[in-house]
Amino acid sequence: MENLHNKKSLYFNALIKAYSEYVDGDKDSLKKLIFYGIKTIVSKDKPESYQDAISDFDMVGVIKDLVAELTPAEFMTIFPIDKEYDGEKWGVKDYFYTIDYIKEIGTNEVLGDNALEFLMEYNNKIILLFNVRSMSLVSTMMKYQGKPSLLEQWASDNGIKTYTRHVDATGREYMLDSDGRTTKVNKPRPKYLRLVK
C-alpha cells in the first residue's frame, strides 16, 4: 500500500515540477505536463468530498485542453497505441482501429475540438483508465448533488433495477433496490461447518 502512495505522490510532485518548468509553445514541456497530469489522475484515490471531486474534474478539463494543442502524432510519442491486433475478432478497439481513426482526423492535424473524442477512441490502457476516472468523477459529483450516478441513470432509463449494499446498526447486511425494497443478505455457511448426521 505504501508503494502505491509513493507512486501517487511521485506523479503529483513530477506534475508540479513540470508545471513550474512549463514554457508556453514548447511541445516537450507540454508533453511532460500531459504525461504527468494523466498519470496523476489515474493514480488518484476516489475523492473524499464534493470539493475534491470538483478539483479533480477541473484538473481533467485542463489536461484535455492541453491534449487539444497536440497532433495525434505528437500524442502517440507520449502514450503509444497498445499493440493489440485482434480487435476485429472480438469487436473491440485495437491498434488498427486507432490508426484508421487517426488517419480520418489527420495524423499531423492539431486535435483542437476533437481532443475529447480522440481520447475516447484511442487504444491505450492508461488512456482508458483516464477516461474511466473522468466518467467516475462526473458520477461522484452527481451523487454529491443528490442525483443518481451515470450508471444508475442509465439503468433507470432502461428499466433495470440497481442494488446497493448496506449494514444496519446491529451489523446485519441488506440490499436496497432502486424501488426502495430491502432484501436480507444471506452469507454462505463456511465449509468447515457441516451438519453431522
C-alpha positions as CSV (number, residue, x, y, z in Angstrom):
1,M,0.0,0.0,0.0
2,E,2.9,2.3,0.8
3,N,4.3,1.8,-2.7
4,L,1.0,2.9,-4.3
5,H,1.0,6.0,-2.0
6,N,4.6,6.8,-3.1
7,K,3.7,6.4,-6.7
8,K,0.8,8.9,-6.3
9,S,3.0,11.4,-4.6
10,L,5.8,10.9,-7.2
11,Y,3.5,11.6,-10.1
12,F,1.9,14.6,-8.4
13,N,5.3,16.1,-7.5
14,A,6.5,15.5,-11.1
15,L,3.4,17.3,-12.3
16,I,4.1,20.3,-10.0
17,K,7.7,20.4,-11.3
18,A,6.6,20.1,-15.0
19,Y,4.2,22.9,-14.4
20,S,6.9,25.1,-12.9
21,E,9.2,24.4,-15.8
22,Y,6.5,24.8,-18.5
23,V,7.4,27.1,-21.3
24,D,4.4,28.3,-23.5
25,G,4.8,27.0,-27.0
26,D,7.4,24.3,-26.1
27,K,6.0,20.9,-27.1
28,D,8.3,18.9,-24.9
29,S,7.3,20.7,-21.7
30,L,3.6,20.4,-22.9
31,K,4.1,16.7,-23.3
32,K,5.5,16.4,-19.8
33,L,2.5,18.2,-18.3
34,I,0.1,15.9,-20.2
35,F,2.0,12.8,-19.2
36,Y,2.2,13.6,-15.5
37,G,-1.3,15.0,-15.4
38,I,-2.8,11.8,-16.8
39,K,-0.7,9.6,-14.6
40,T,-1.7,11.7,-11.5
41,I,-5.4,11.4,-12.3
42,V,-5.1,7.7,-13.0
43,S,-3.3,7.1,-9.7
44,K,-5.6,9.2,-7.5
45,D,-8.0,7.7,-5.0
46,K,-11.7,8.3,-5.1
47,P,-12.5,11.9,-4.0
48,E,-13.5,12.1,-0.3
49,S,-15.6,15.2,-0.7
50,Y,-17.5,17.2,-3.3
51,Q,-14.8,19.8,-3.4
52,D,-12.2,17.1,-4.1
53,A,-14.3,15.8,-6.9
54,I,-14.7,19.3,-8.4
55,S,-10.9,19.9,-8.1
56,D,-10.1,16.6,-9.8
57,F,-12.6,17.2,-12.5
58,D,-11.2,20.7,-13.2
59,M,-7.8,19.0,-13.5
60,V,-9.1,16.6,-16.0
61,G,-10.5,19.5,-18.0
62,V,-7.2,21.3,-18.0
63,I,-5.4,18.1,-19.2
64,K,-8.0,17.7,-22.1
65,D,-7.4,21.3,-23.1
66,L,-3.6,20.6,-23.2
67,V,-4.2,17.5,-25.3
68,A,-6.2,19.6,-27.7
69,E,-2.9,21.5,-28.5
70,L,-1.2,18.4,-29.8
71,T,-1.4,16.4,-33.0
72,P,-2.2,12.7,-32.9
73,A,1.4,12.0,-34.0
74,E,2.7,14.0,-31.0
75,F,0.3,12.3,-28.6
76,M,1.5,8.9,-29.8
77,T,5.0,9.8,-28.5
78,I,3.6,10.2,-25.0
79,F,1.3,7.3,-24.9
80,P,1.9,4.8,-27.7
81,I,-1.0,2.8,-29.1
82,D,-1.3,-0.6,-27.4
83,K,-0.1,-3.3,-29.7
84,E,-3.3,-5.4,-29.8
85,Y,-4.3,-6.7,-33.1
86,D,-7.3,-8.9,-32.7
87,G,-10.0,-6.2,-32.2
88,E,-12.0,-7.1,-35.2
89,K,-12.3,-10.7,-34.0
90,W,-13.6,-9.6,-30.6
91,G,-15.4,-6.4,-31.7
92,V,-13.2,-4.0,-29.7
93,K,-10.7,-1.2,-30.4
94,D,-7.2,-2.3,-31.3
95,Y,-4.1,-0.9,-33.0
96,F,-5.6,-0.9,-36.5
97,Y,-8.9,0.7,-35.4
98,T,-6.9,3.5,-33.7
99,I,-4.6,4.0,-36.7
100,D,-7.7,4.2,-39.0
101,Y,-9.3,6.7,-36.7
102,I,-6.2,8.8,-36.6
103,K,-5.9,8.8,-40.4
104,E,-9.5,10.1,-40.6
105,I,-8.8,13.1,-38.4
106,G,-5.3,13.7,-39.8
107,T,-2.1,12.4,-38.2
108,N,-0.5,15.9,-38.2
109,E,-3.6,18.0,-37.6
110,V,-3.9,19.7,-34.2
111,L,-6.7,17.9,-32.3
112,G,-8.5,21.1,-31.1
113,D,-12.2,20.3,-30.6
114,N,-11.6,16.6,-31.4
115,A,-9.5,16.1,-28.3
116,L,-12.3,14.5,-26.2
117,E,-13.4,12.2,-29.0
118,F,-9.7,11.3,-29.7
119,L,-9.1,10.3,-26.1
120,M,-12.2,8.1,-26.2
121,E,-11.2,6.4,-29.4
122,Y,-7.5,5.9,-28.5
123,N,-6.4,2.4,-27.7
124,N,-4.1,2.6,-24.7
125,K,-4.7,1.2,-21.2
126,I,-3.6,4.3,-19.4
127,I,-5.8,6.5,-21.5
128,L,-8.7,4.1,-20.9
129,L,-8.2,4.4,-17.2
130,F,-8.0,8.2,-17.6
131,N,-11.4,8.1,-19.4
132,V,-12.9,5.8,-16.7
133,R,-11.7,8.1,-13.9
134,S,-13.1,11.1,-15.8
135,M,-16.6,9.5,-16.0
136,S,-16.3,8.3,-12.4
137,L,-15.7,11.9,-11.3
138,V,-18.9,13.0,-13.1
139,S,-20.8,10.2,-11.3
140,T,-19.3,11.2,-8.0
141,M,-20.2,14.8,-8.4
142,M,-23.8,13.9,-9.4
143,K,-24.1,11.7,-6.2
144,Y,-22.9,14.6,-4.1
145,Q,-25.6,16.8,-5.7
146,G,-28.2,14.2,-4.7
147,K,-28.7,12.9,-8.3
148,P,-28.3,9.4,-9.5
149,S,-24.9,8.4,-10.9
150,L,-24.4,8.0,-14.6
151,L,-24.9,4.2,-14.3
152,E,-27.9,4.5,-12.1
153,Q,-29.5,7.0,-14.5
154,W,-28.8,4.7,-17.5
155,A,-30.2,1.7,-15.6
156,S,-33.3,3.7,-14.7
157,D,-33.8,4.9,-18.3
158,N,-33.6,1.3,-19.5
159,G,-35.9,-0.2,-16.8
160,I,-33.1,-2.0,-15.0
161,K,-33.1,-2.3,-11.2
162,T,-30.0,-1.3,-9.2
163,Y,-29.0,-2.5,-5.8
164,T,-26.9,-1.1,-3.0
165,R,-25.4,-2.9,0.0
166,H,-25.9,-1.5,3.5
167,V,-25.1,-2.5,7.0
168,D,-27.6,-1.8,9.9
169,A,-26.7,-0.8,13.5
170,T,-26.5,-4.5,14.5
171,G,-24.1,-5.4,11.8
172,R,-26.5,-7.2,9.6
173,E,-26.1,-6.7,5.8
174,Y,-29.0,-6.0,3.5
175,M,-29.6,-4.9,-0.1
176,L,-31.7,-2.0,-1.1
177,D,-33.1,-1.9,-4.6
178,S,-34.0,1.1,-6.7
179,D,-37.7,0.7,-5.8
180,G,-36.9,1.1,-2.0
181,R,-37.4,-2.6,-1.1
182,T,-34.9,-4.4,1.1
183,T,-33.6,-7.9,1.0
184,K,-31.5,-9.7,3.7
185,V,-28.0,-10.8,2.6
186,N,-27.6,-14.5,3.4
187,K,-23.9,-15.3,3.9
188,P,-22.8,-18.8,2.8
189,R,-22.1,-21.3,5.6
190,P,-18.4,-22.0,5.8
191,K,-17.4,-25.5,4.6
192,Y,-15.9,-26.5,7.9
193,L,-19.4,-26.1,9.5
194,R,-21.3,-29.0,8.1
195,L,-24.4,-30.7,9.5
196,V,-23.3,-34.0,11.1
197,K,-25.8,-36.9,10.7
